[in-house]
Amino acid sequence: MFLLIVGTILGAAELPAGSTPDALAIPHFPDKVHAFVWRNWELVPTEDMSRVIGAPEDEVVRMGRAMGLAGPPPITEDQRKRSYITVIRRNWHILPYEQLLDLLGMTEEELAFTLREDDFLYIKLGSLKPKCEPLRYETPGAIALSQERLIAHEVMRAFPDGTGEITDPLFGFVDRLSAPPDNEVKPVESGFNPRYGYSYFALYGDPLLETDTDPYPDGLLARMAAAGANGVWLQAVLYKLAPFPWNPSLSEHYEERLENLQALVARAKQHGVGIYLYLNEPRAMPLSFYEEHPDLKGVVEGDHAAMCTSAPEVRDYIRDSIASISAAVPDLAGFFTITASENLTNCWSHHNGGGCPRCSERPPADVIAEVNATIQEGIAKAGTQTRLIAWDWGWQDDWAVDAINALPTEVTLQSVSEWSIPITRGGIDSVIGEYSISTIGPGPRATKHWQAARDRGMRTVAKIQAGNTWELSAVPYIPALENVAQHAANLREANVDGLMLGWTLGGYPSPNLEVVAEMGKAGATTTPEQAMAAVAARRYGDDMAEAVVTAWKQCSAAFSEFPYNGSVVYLAPMQVGPSNPLYSDPTGYTATMVGIPYDDLTRWRGGYPEDVFIGQFTKMADGFDAALERLRAAAGSDVSDALQGELNVMEAAAIHFRTVANQARFVRARDAVLNAKSQEEAEPSLAELETVIASELDLATRQYAIQRRDSRIGFEASNHYFYVPLDL
């Protein structure tokens, strides 16, 4: 989760720029035009590249092929729609906004909205736009042509048999997961209810209006049901689903969205899956809005202010909107709320209610509980069975229980299971926040809050990450199934009613989700070992089940060494793996939240010393590699497609862990060389650099081959592709 201050309603487009530092140099290409062609070759049609830089299209093709690239590959319209975040990220240091808009085919308003609203993309890019001069094609001179040949030579040296065909094109998994399953699927019965998660490939924008990229096609719904989920969620903005009384234009097309929501709910119901809407309300408004509505104004942050929920008119708007949505879609399974984080909403949502003359006189617990109570009143007004789940994310320890005690008893309380568990890794103490499979919950915070809710007769939900986490999100799931199964067993013993299976990441219908379902079967006394064995046999056959379970247990033990810390989870280069460049000179850039890690070793490692940070990632890589080799040996030469997919995931994870250690070693050795006072002093670090570079070449080459045959690798729903094969 992100605790951020981000505007939500834009007037005139204002593309954010921040401090506008100079863009990074890209010295391994003849010039930025060549870098532009290379980086966009697999994602953007050559005709669009040529238009943006003013080059003949055949010259764009010539440059790519001259650098050793095959193709260009065909790029479908669906790939274009699904890759816009990847395109933005890879051109962030190359193109100014004007050319980026042209490349994306977006208006300023659309890009501004995307940067602010698409899961906080601008934050992931560093809250700044590097200063880029307009990129213009010029006929390459002799030096540039020579450098083209040098690059082609290096490509051939690394791939003497050719770079190989893409056997699984980018986003190829979308068609596979969308197609009907080969076998009839029956929903899983479980003692955990609900069990809801996110789509593996939903686009975050306006999914109920932009239906050409369906977040939940029937094939995916069937597979999620088969993996044990009985619910899925998607984001919702209240004024897009109900009339906004103070500015009806904001609600344009709300009737169409409701119709599409009705259709989605009906389709999902056929698979035994309910639809949940995520609410972060009421959304803040620009300061100009309050010139006509001063009585609604609450806490001010930047150029926006909260719609104060202590104002009766605002609560009426929330209540009536929820009632109209619930009445229009009576089979909607539920809403869940975040009320003390994310966007600025109520006056205490960012813990600064003292800036509001009304809310400053009220305890934060009262305001937070009142928002949730108002939503529950809307559901009651509609007379439906729709459930409200109040998530305590961001609720402060000194008032969280007061908020729980003030909630209507019909509300279900959700809490992050692993929150506040103390750990020691590599001799360093830390505390888990969330997004952890390396640590097995539940923790003291969630346990305390669930008990407070139960004391009032309320139902409880544990928010977990069953599939993957920001510890590693570039694989569809982390094969540490023993940890996941034991966590589910602990929650079963803790009498938790339901599970949120994951945030935007982790929605792949994985063996992880299946093992949670096995552990939660009604009345079950299944052990983690038995659950893993059942899932392994079902997926990979009886003959391979024991070997797969052994590998999962090895991965679980290795993953338990993850050096957890908030900085490590969000800033270290786990997600980008060997695609992160080894910068010969310090970039001066700060690592961004699950975005661009640069070479920011100090922030990567959080509170862990360099040796410990490197050592822990090496331990994990060694453990995953050992599991991988043992499983390969057990499989022999007759490897099924399903088992090959498991091997791909395990190997990719091992590579990501190994490369984090390598990159830390590289930065440390590079800085030592740059600071050395003599050649003799620099020699040990120069030798270290050579060793790391050779290892990274091997890892990148292996990862390249994996991603070419398995399009799931490198992808995560809210970031799209962290890297594509040519980045490797």
C-alpha positions in Angstrom: 0.0 0.0 0.0 1.1 3.5 -0.6 0.6 6.5 1.8 0.6 9.3 -0.7 -1.0 12.6 -1.4 -2.2 12.6 -5.0 -4.8 14.8 -6.7 -7.8 13.0 -8.3 -9.7 15.6 -10.4 -7.8 17.6 -13.0 -9.0 20.7 -14.6 -6.7 21.9 -17.3 -4.0 19.3 -18.0 -0.9 19.8 -15.9 1.8 17.2 -16.6 3.9 17.0 -13.5 7.6 17.7 -13.7 9.1 17.9 -10.3 12.7 18.9 -10.1 13.5 18.1 -13.8 17.1 16.9 -13.4 19.1 16.1 -16.5 18.1 12.7 -18.0 20.6 9.9 -17.7 23.1 9.5 -20.4 22.9 6.2 -22.4 26.5 5.7 -23.5 26.2 2.1 -24.6 24.3 3.3 -27.7 25.6 5.5 -30.5 23.0 8.1 -29.5 19.6 8.3 -27.9 17.9 7.7 -31.2 19.4 4.3 -31.4 18.5 3.7 -27.7 15.0 4.8 -28.5 14.7 2.3 -31.4 16.2 -0.6 -29.3 14.0 0.1 -26.3 10.7 0.3 -28.2 11.4 -2.4 -30.9 9.2 -5.0 -29.1 6.5 -2.7 -28.0 5.8 0.1 -30.5 5.2 -0.3 -34.3 8.0 1.1 -36.4 5.7 3.5 -38.1 4.9 5.2 -34.8 8.6 5.3 -33.8 9.5 6.9 -37.2 6.8 9.6 -36.8 7.9 10.5 -33.3 11.6 11.1 -34.2 11.1 12.2 -37.8 12.9 9.3 -39.5 11.8 7.3 -42.5 10.3 4.1 -41.4 12.7 2.0 -43.4 15.5 3.7 -41.6 14.1 2.8 -38.2 14.0 -0.8 -39.4 17.5 -0.5 -40.8 18.9 0.8 -37.4 17.3 -2.0 -35.5 18.5 -4.7 -37.8 22.0 -3.1 -38.0 22.2 -3.5 -34.2 21.5 -7.3 -34.5 17.8 -7.2 -33.8 15.4 -9.7 -35.6 12.1 -8.5 -36.9 10.5 -6.1 -36.0 7.9 -8.3 -34.5 4.2 -7.8 -35.1 2.6 -5.7 -32.4 -1.1 -6.1 -31.8 -3.5 -3.4 -30.7 -4.1 -5.4 -27.5 -0.4 -5.4 -26.8 -0.3 -1.6 -27.3 -3.2 -1.1 -24.9 -1.7 -3.3 -22.2 1.9 -1.9 -22.3 1.5 1.8 -21.9 3.2 1.8 -18.4 6.1 -0.2 -19.8 6.4 2.3 -22.7 6.3 5.3 -20.4 8.9 3.9 -18.0 11.4 2.9 -20.8 11.2 6.4 -22.4 11.2 8.4 -19.3 14.8 9.4 -19.7 14.6 9.7 -23.5 11.6 11.6 -24.6 10.1 15.0 -23.5 6.4 15.0 -22.7 5.4 16.2 -26.2 7.0 13.2 -27.9 5.9 10.8 -25.2 2.3 11.8 -25.8 2.8 11.3 -29.6 4.3 7.8 -29.0 1.5 6.8 -26.6 -1.3 8.4 -28.6 -2.6 10.1 -25.5 -3.8 13.6 -24.8 -2.3 15.7 -22.1 -5.3 15.1 -19.9 -5.1 11.3 -20.4 -1.4 11.2 -19.6 -1.8 13.5 -16.6 -4.7 11.2 -15.3 -2.6 8.1 -15.9 0.5 9.5 -14.0 -1.7 10.4 -11.0 -4.3 7.7 -10.9 -2.8 4.6 -12.4 -1.7 3.1 -9.0 0.5 6.2 -8.3 2.6 5.8 -11.5 4.2 9.2 -11.1 5.5 8.2 -7.6 6.9 5.0 -9.1 8.8 7.2 -11.6 10.4 9.2 -8.9 8.0 12.2 -8.7 10.0 14.0 -11.3 10.3 14.1 -15.1 13.9 14.1 -16.3 14.8 16.9 -18.6 15.0 15.5 -22.2 15.8 17.5 -25.3 13.5 16.7 -28.3 14.7 13.6 -30.0 15.3 14.1 -33.7 16.7 11.7 -36.3 19.8 12.6 -38.1 21.6 10.5 -40.7 24.1 8.3 -38.8 27.7 9.2 -39.4 30.6 6.8 -39.8 31.2 6.5 -36.0 27.5 5.7 -35.3 27.5 3.1 -38.1 30.6 1.6 -36.6 29.0 1.4 -33.2 25.9 -0.2 -34.8 28.2 -3.0 -36.1 29.8 -3.3 -32.7 26.5 -3.8 -31.0 25.5 -6.4 -33.6 28.8 -8.2 -32.9 28.1 -8.3 -29.2 24.6 -9.6 -29.8 26.0 -12.4 -32.0 28.7 -13.1 -29.4 26.1 -13.5 -26.7 23.7 -15.5 -28.9 25.9 -17.3 -31.5 22.9 -19.4 -32.6 20.7 -16.3 -33.0 18.5 -14.6 -30.5 15.8 -17.1 -31.0 12.1 -16.8 -31.8 9.6 -15.6 -29.2 7.7 -18.8 -28.5 5.4 -16.9 -26.1 4.8 -13.3 -27.2 4.5 -10.5 -24.6 1.1 -10.8 -23.0 0.6 -14.3 -24.5 -0.7 -15.4 -21.1 -3.7 -13.2 -21.5 -5.2 -15.3 -24.3 -4.3 -18.5 -22.4 -6.0 -17.4 -19.2 -9.0 -15.9 -21.0 -9.8 -19.1 -22.9 -12.2 -21.6 -21.4 -10.5 -24.3 -19.3 -10.1 -27.7 -20.8 -11.9 -29.3 -18.0 -15.2 -28.4 -16.2 -14.5 -26.3 -13.1 -16.3 -26.7 -9.8 -16.0 -23.9 -7.2 -14.0 -24.9 -4.2 -15.8 -25.2 -0.9 -13.9 -23.6 2.0 -14.2 -22.5 5.6 -12.7 -19.2 4.6 -15.4 -16.9 3.2 -14.9 -14.6 1.3 -11.7 -15.5 -0.5 -11.2 -12.6 -2.9 -8.3 -11.4 -5.0 -7.3 -9.2 -8.0 -7.1 -9.9 -11.7 -3.7 -11.0 -12.9 -3.9 -8.7 -15.9 -6.5 -6.0 -15.2 -5.7 -2.5 -16.4 -6.1 0.0 -13.5 -7.8 2.9 -15.3 -11.6 2.8 -15.9 -12.3 -0.9 -16.3 -16.1 -0.5 -16.2 -16.1 1.8 -19.2 -13.1 0.5 -21.2 -14.5 -3.0 -21.7 -12.4 -3.9 -24.7 -9.7 -5.0 -22.2 -11.9 -7.1 -20.0 -10.3 -7.5 -16.5 -12.2 -10.7 -15.8 -12.9 -12.8 -18.9 -14.8 -16.0 -18.3 -11.7 -18.1 -18.6 -9.9 -16.2 -15.9 -13.0 -16.3 -13.6 -13.2 -20.1 -14.1 -9.5 -20.5 -13.3 -9.7 -18.4 -10.2 -12.6 -20.4 -9.0 -10.7 -23.6 -9.6 -7.8 -22.1 -7.7 -10.1 -21.5 -4.7 -11.2 -17.9 -5.0 -14.8 -17.0 -4.6 -14.5 -13.3 -5.1 -12.5 -10.7 -7.2 -12.2 -7.0 -6.8 -11.7 -3.9 -8.9 -11.3 -0.2 -8.1 -14.3 2.1 -8.2 -14.6 5.9 -8.0 -18.0 6.9 -6.5 -18.7 9.8 -8.8 -18.2 7.5 -11.8 -20.9 5.1 -10.7 -23.5 7.6 -9.3 -24.5 11.2 -10.0 -22.2 13.8 -8.4 -24.7 16.5 -7.3 -22.3 19.4 -7.4 -20.8 18.7 -10.8 -22.8 16.2 -12.9 -20.3 16.3 -15.7 -17.9 14.2 -13.5 -20.4 11.4 -13.6 -20.7 11.2 -17.4 -21.4 7.6 -18.6 -22.2 6.4 -15.0 -25.2 4.6 -16.4 -23.0 2.7 -18.9 -20.6 1.8 -16.1 -23.4 0.4 -14.0 -24.7 -1.6 -16.9 -21.3 -3.1 -17.4 -21.0 -3.8 -13.7 -24.3 -5.6 -13.8 -23.1 -7.7 -16.7 -19.8 -8.5 -14.9 -21.5 -9.5 -11.7 -23.9 -11.8 -13.6 -21.1 -13.5 -15.5 -18.9 -13.9 -12.4 -21.9 -15.4 -10.5 -22.1 -18.2 -13.0 -18.6 -19.2 -11.9 -19.4 -18.9 -8.2 -17.4 -15.7 -7.9 -18.6 -12.5 -6.3 -17.5 -8.9 -7.4 -16.1 -6.5 -4.8 -15.5 -2.8 -5.3 -12.6 -1.0 -3.7 -13.7 2.4 -2.4 -11.3 5.2 -1.3 -13.9 7.9 -0.7 -14.9 10.7 -0.9 -12.3 11.8 -3.4 -10.7 15.2 -2.8 -11.6 18.1 -5.1 -9.5 21.0 -6.6 -9.5 24.1 -4.5 -11.5 25.9 -7.3 -14.4 23.5 -6.5 -14.8 25.1 -3.1 -15.2 28.6 -4.4 -18.8 27.7 -5.0 -19.1 25.1 -2.2 -17.1 26.5 0.8 -19.2 24.6 3.4 -17.9 21.3 2.0 -14.2 22.1 2.3 -12.0 20.1 4.7 -8.3 19.5 5.1 -6.1 21.1 2.3 -3.2 19.3 0.7 -1.5 21.0 -2.2 -4.1 22.2 -4.7 -6.8 19.9 -3.4 -9.0 19.7 -0.3 -10.9 16.9 1.3 -14.7 16.9 1.0 -15.3 17.0 4.7 -17.4 14.1 5.9 -18.4 16.0 9.0 -20.6 18.0 6.6 -24.0 16.3 6.4 -24.3 17.0 2.7 -21.2 15.0 2.0 -22.4 12.0 4.0 -25.8 12.3 2.2 -23.9 12.1 -1.1 -22.0 9.0 0.0 -25.0 7.2 1.4 -27.2 7.9 -1.6 -24.5 6.9 -4.1 -23.9 3.6 -2.3 -27.7 3.0 -2.2 -28.1 3.7 -5.9 -25.2 1.4 -6.8 -26.4 -1.4 -4.5 -30.0 -1.1 -5.8 -28.8 -1.1 -9.5 -26.5 -4.1 -8.9 -28.3 -6.1 -6.1 -26.0 -9.1 -6.6 -22.8 -7.1 -6.0 -20.9 -9.1 -3.4 -19.5 -6.2 -1.5 -17.4 -3.1 -1.1 -14.2 -2.7 0.8 -12.8 0.6 2.0 -9.4 2.2 2.7 -10.1 5.2 4.9 -6.7 6.2 6.4 -4.3 6.1 3.4 -4.0 6.3 -0.4 -5.7 9.4 -1.8 -6.8 12.3 0.4 -10.4 11.5 1.3 -11.9 12.2 4.7 -10.1 14.9 6.8 -8.3 12.3 9.0 -7.3 10.0 6.0 -3.8 11.3 6.2 -3.8 11.9 9.9 -4.0 15.7 9.7 -7.6 16.4 10.6 -6.5 19.3 12.7 -6.5 21.4 9.5 -10.3 21.2 9.4 -12.4 23.4 11.7 -15.0 20.6 12.1 -12.9 17.5 12.2 -10.2 19.0 14.4 -12.9 18.9 17.2 -13.5 15.2 16.6 -11.3 12.1 17.3 -10.0 10.4 14.2 -11.7 7.1 15.2 -15.1 8.8 15.1 -14.5 10.3 11.6 -13.1 7.0 10.2 -15.9 4.9 11.7 -18.6 7.4 10.5 -17.4 7.1 6.9 -17.8 3.3 7.0 -21.1 3.6 8.9 -22.4 5.9 6.2 -21.5 3.4 3.5 -23.3 0.7 5.5 -26.3 2.9 5.7 -26.4 3.2 2.0 -26.4 -0.6 1.6 -29.2 -0.9 4.2 -31.2 1.8 2.3 -31.0 -0.3 -0.8 -32.0 -3.5 1.1 -29.4 -5.7 -0.5 -27.1 -8.4 1.0 -24.0 -6.5 -0.2 -21.2 -6.8 2.3 -19.0 -3.9 3.6 -15.4 -4.8 4.6 -13.6 -2.0 6.5 -9.9 -2.3 6.1 -7.9 -1.0 9.0 -4.9 -0.1 6.8 -3.3 3.1 8.2 -5.5 3.2 11.3 -3.2 4.4 14.1 -2.5 2.1 17.1 -3.7 4.7 19.6 -7.2 4.9 18.1 -7.8 1.8 15.9 -9.7 -0.2 18.5 -11.9 2.9 19.2 -12.7 3.0 15.5 -13.5 -0.8 15.5 -15.8 -0.2 18.5 -17.6 2.5 16.7 -18.3 0.5 13.5 -21.8 -1.0 12.9 -21.7 -4.6 13.8 -22.8 -5.5 10.2 -19.4 -4.4 9.0 -16.6 -6.9 8.5 -13.2 -5.9 9.7 -10.1 -6.6 7.5 -6.6 -6.5 8.8 -3.1 -7.2 7.3 -2.2 -10.6 8.9 1.6 -10.3 9.1 1.7 -6.7 10.2 4.1 -5.9 13.1 5.7 -9.3 13.4 9.3 -8.8 14.7 12.0 -10.6 12.8 15.8 -11.1 12.8 17.5 -11.7 9.4 21.3 -11.9 9.1 21.6 -10.8 12.7 19.6 -7.6 12.0 16.3 -6.9 13.7 13.4 -5.6 11.7 9.6 -5.5 11.8 7.2 -6.7 9.1 4.8 -4.1 7.7 2.9 -6.0 4.9 3.5 -7.8 1.6 5.4 -10.7 3.1 5.5 -14.4 2.3 8.9 -14.7 3.9 7.2 -14.2 7.3 4.3 -16.3 8.4 1.4 -14.6 10.2 -0.7 -13.7 11.9 1.0 -10.9 13.9 0.0 -9.1 17.1 -1.7 -6.1 15.4 -4.1 -8.1 13.4 -4.8 -10.5 16.2 -5.7 -7.6 18.5 -8.0 -5.9 16.0 -9.8 -9.2 15.1 -10.4 -9.9 18.7 -11.9 -6.4 19.2 -14.2 -7.0 16.3 -15.2 -10.5 17.4 -16.0 -9.1 20.9 -18.7 -7.0 19.2 -20.0 -9.9 17.0 -18.3 -8.7 13.8 -16.9 -10.9 11.1 -13.2 -10.8 10.3 -11.0 -11.0 7.2 -7.2 -11.5 6.9 -5.5 -9.6 4.1 -2.6 -11.7 3.0 -0.4 -12.0 -0.2 -0.9 -15.6 -1.1 0.7 -15.5 -4.6 3.6 -13.0 -4.6 4.6 -9.8 -2.9 6.8 -6.8 -3.4 9.5 -9.0 -2.0 9.3 -10.3 -5.6 6.5 -9.5 -8.0 8.1 -10.1 -11.4 7.1 -13.8 -11.2 3.4 -14.9 -11.2 3.9 -16.5 -7.8 6.7 -17.1 -5.3 7.1 -20.9 -5.0 7.4 -20.8 -1.2 4.2 -22.8 -0.7 5.1 -24.2 2.7 5.1 -20.7 4.1 1.8 -19.9 2.4 0.2 -23.2 3.6 1.4 -22.7 7.2 0.0 -19.1 7.2 -3.4 -20.4 6.1 -3.2 -23.1 8.8 -2.5 -20.4 11.4 -5.4 -18.3 10.2 -7.7 -21.3 10.3 -6.7 -21.9 13.9 -7.2 -18.2 14.6 -10.9 -18.5 13.5 -10.5 -15.8 10.8 -13.7 -15.8 8.7 -12.3 -14.8 5.3 -9.3 -13.8 3.2 -8.2 -11.1 0.9 -5.8 -13.1 -1.2 -3.8 -10.1 -2.5 -3.6 -6.5 -3.6 -3.0 -5.7 -7.3 -0.1 -8.2 -7.3 -0.5 -11.9 -6.8 -3.7 -12.6 -8.8 -2.4 -15.4 -11.0 -4.4 -18.6 -10.5 -1.4 -20.3 -8.9 -0.7 -23.3 -6.8 -0.3 -20.9 -3.9 -4.0 -20.0 -4.1 -4.9 -23.6 -4.4 -3.0 -24.6 -1.3 -4.8 -21.8 0.7 -8.1 -23.3 -0.5 -7.0 -26.8 0.5 -6.1 -25.5 4.0 -9.5 -23.8 4.3 -11.8 -26.6 3.3 -14.7 -26.7 5.7 -14.0 -28.7 8.7 -10.5 -29.6 7.4 -7.7 -30.7 9.6 -5.4 -30.8 6.6 -1.7 -30.2 7.3 0.5 -28.0 5.1 2.3 -31.1 3.9 -1.0 -32.8 2.9 -2.3 -29.6 1.2 0.9 -29.2 -0.9 0.9 -32.9 -1.9 -2.7 -32.6 -3.1 -2.0 -29.5 -5.1 1.3 -30.9 -6.6 -0.4 -34.2 -7.6 -3.3 -32.3 -9.2 -1.0 -30.0 -11.2 2.0 -32.1 -12.0 0.9 -35.7 -11.6 1.3 -38.3 -8.8 4.8 -39.3 -10.0 6.2 -35.7 -9.6 4.2 -34.7 -6.5 6.8 -35.6 -3.9 9.7 -33.9 -5.8 7.6 -30.8 -6.3 6.7 -30.6 -2.6 10.3 -31.0 -1.6 11.3 -28.1 -4.0 8.5 -25.9 -2.5 9.8 -26.6 1.0 13.4 -25.8 0.0 12.2 -22.5 -1.6 10.2 -21.7 1.5 13.2 -22.2 3.8 15.4 -20.1 1.5 12.8 -17.3 1.1 12.6 -17.1 4.9 16.0 -15.4 4.7 14.6 -12.4 2.9 16.1 -9.2 4.5 12.7 -7.6 5.1 12.6 -3.9 5.6 10.3 -1.2 4.0 13.1 0.3 2.0 14.3 -3.2 0.8 10.8 -4.2 -0.3 10.0 -1.0 -2.2 13.3 0.2 -3.4 15.8 -2.7 -4.1 16.0 -4.0 -7.6 14.1 -7.3 -7.1 11.5 -6.5 -9.6 13.8 -5.5 -12.5 16.4 -8.3 -12.0 19.3 -8.4 -14.5 17.7 -5.8 -16.7 18.8 -3.0 -14.3 21.9 -1.4 -16.0 25.3 -1.6 -14.3 26.1 2.1 -14.2 29.8 2.8 -14.6 29.3 6.2 -12.9 27.0 7.1 -10.1 23.6 8.3 -11.5 22.7 10.6 -8.6 19.2 9.4 -8.9 17.2 8.1 -5.9 15.5 4.6 -6.2 11.8 4.9 -6.7 9.0 2.8 -5.2 8.8 -0.5 -7.2 9.8 1.6 -10.2 13.4 2.4 -11.2 16.1 1.3 -8.7 19.0 3.0 -10.5 22.2 2.4 -8.4 20.9 3.6 -5.1 22.5 0.9 -2.9 22.1 2.9 0.3 18.3 3.0 0.0 18.1 -0.5 -1.5 19.5 -2.1 1.7 17.5 -0.1 4.3 19.0 -0.8 7.7 21.0 -3.8 6.6 24.8 -3.5 6.3 26.1 -4.1 2.7 27.6 -7.5 3.6 24.4 -8.7 5.3 22.2 -7.4 2.4 24.4 -9.2 -0.2 24.7 -12.3 2.0 20.9 -12.7 2.5 20.1 -12.4 -1.2 22.9 -14.9 -2.0 21.4 -17.4 0.6 18.0 -17.1 -1.1 19.5 -17.5 -4.6 21.5 -20.6 -3.5 18.4 -22.1 -1.9 16.2 -21.6 -4.9 19.0 -22.9 -7.3 19.4 -26.0 -5.2 15.6 -26.6 -5.3 15.6 -26.0 -9.0 18.4 -28.5 -9.7 16.9 -31.2 -7.5 13.5 -30.8 -9.2 15.1 -30.9 -12.7 17.0 -34.1 -11.8 13.7 -35.7 -10.6 11.9 -34.7 -13.8 14.5 -36.0 -16.2 14.0 -35.3 -19.9 10.2 -35.9 -19.9 9.0 -32.5 -18.6 5.3 -31.6 -19.0 4.3 -28.1 -20.0 2.9 -27.5 -16.5 6.1 -28.6 -14.8 8.2 -26.5 -17.2 6.2 -23.5 -16.1 7.0 -24.3 -12.5 10.7 -24.6 -13.4 10.5 -21.3 -15.2 9.2 -19.5 -12.1 11.7 -21.1 -9.8 14.7 -20.3 -12.0 13.5 -16.7 -12.7 13.1 -16.1 -8.9 16.6 -17.5 -8.3 18.0 -15.2 -11.0 16.3 -12.1 -9.5 17.7 -12.8 -6.0 21.2 -13.5 -7.4 21.2 -10.3 -9.5 20.2 -8.1 -6.5 23.3 -9.4 -4.7 25.4 -8.9 -7.8 24.2 -5.4 -8.3 25.0 -4.4 -4.8 28.5 -5.9 -5.1 28.9 -4.0 -8.4 27.9 -0.6 -6.9 30.1 -1.2 -3.8 33.1 -2.2 -6.0 32.6 0.6 -8.5 32.5 3.2 -5.8 35.7 1.8 -4.3 37.4 2.0 -7.7 36.3 5.6 -8.2 37.5 6.5 -4.7 40.8 4.6 -4.9 43.9 6.7 -4.6 46.1 4.3 -6.6 45.8 1.5 -9.2 47.1 -0.9 -6.6 44.3 0.1 -4.2 41.8 -0.3 -6.9 42.9 -3.8 -8.1 40.7 -5.9 -5.7 37.6 -4.0 -6.6 38.4 -4.1 -10.3 38.6 -7.9 -10.0 35.3 -7.9 -8.2 33.7 -5.9 -11.0 34.9 -8.4 -13.6 33.4 -11.3 -11.6 30.1 -9.5 -11.2 29.9 -8.5 -14.9 30.5 -12.1 -16.0 27.9 -13.4 -13.6 25.4 -10.7 -14.8 26.0 -11.6 -18.4 25.1 -15.2 -17.6 22.0 -14.3 -15.6 20.7 -11.9 -18.2 21.2 -14.4 -21.0 19.3 -17.1 -19.0 16.5 -14.8 -18.0 16.2 -13.7 -21.7 15.6 -17.3 -22.7 13.1 -17.8 -19.9 11.0 -14.7 -20.8 11.0 -15.5 -24.5 9.3 -18.8 -23.7 7.2 -17.7 -20.7 5.5 -14.3 -21.1 4.4 -14.3 -17.4 8.0 -13.5 -16.3 8.7 -9.8 -15.7 5.0 -8.9 -15.6 2.8 -7.5 -12.7 -0.7 -6.1 -13.1 -0.1 -2.5 -11.9 3.4 -2.1 -13.4 2.9 -4.1 -16.6 6.3 -5.4 -17.8 9.2 -4.4 -15.6 11.4 -5.5 -18.5 11.1 -7.1 -21.9 13.6 -9.5 -23.5 15.6 -6.7 -25.2 16.2 -5.1 -21.8 18.1 -8.3 -20.9 
